[in-house]
């Protein structure tokens, strides 16, 4: 009887902690994040869906609204609603002009 009570207590504890595990997801910029970061930070998004997000972004450009994610195969309204608070849409930083321009050789004295 004692074992059964302990087991029930452990099960209750595990069940009570499940919502906290979902809260561990954090904000992620879907316009700059890599596959691993998207999969780790968004609920209901595994590696395959994260890869689809990155591929869509590379092909079509930055996401402008969270709803743009609905255009990605495998992303539905439920997943979008689950993650709305963690989706960031800052645009990718453009390369600095100095980095894009060819480097000049140093003048010899």
Secondary structure, DSSP 8 states (H G I E B T S, - for coil): -HHHHHHHHHHHHHHHHHHHHHTT---EETTT--HHHHHHHSTT--HHHHHHHHHHHHHH----SGGGGGGSTT--HHHHHHHGGGEE--------HHHHS--------
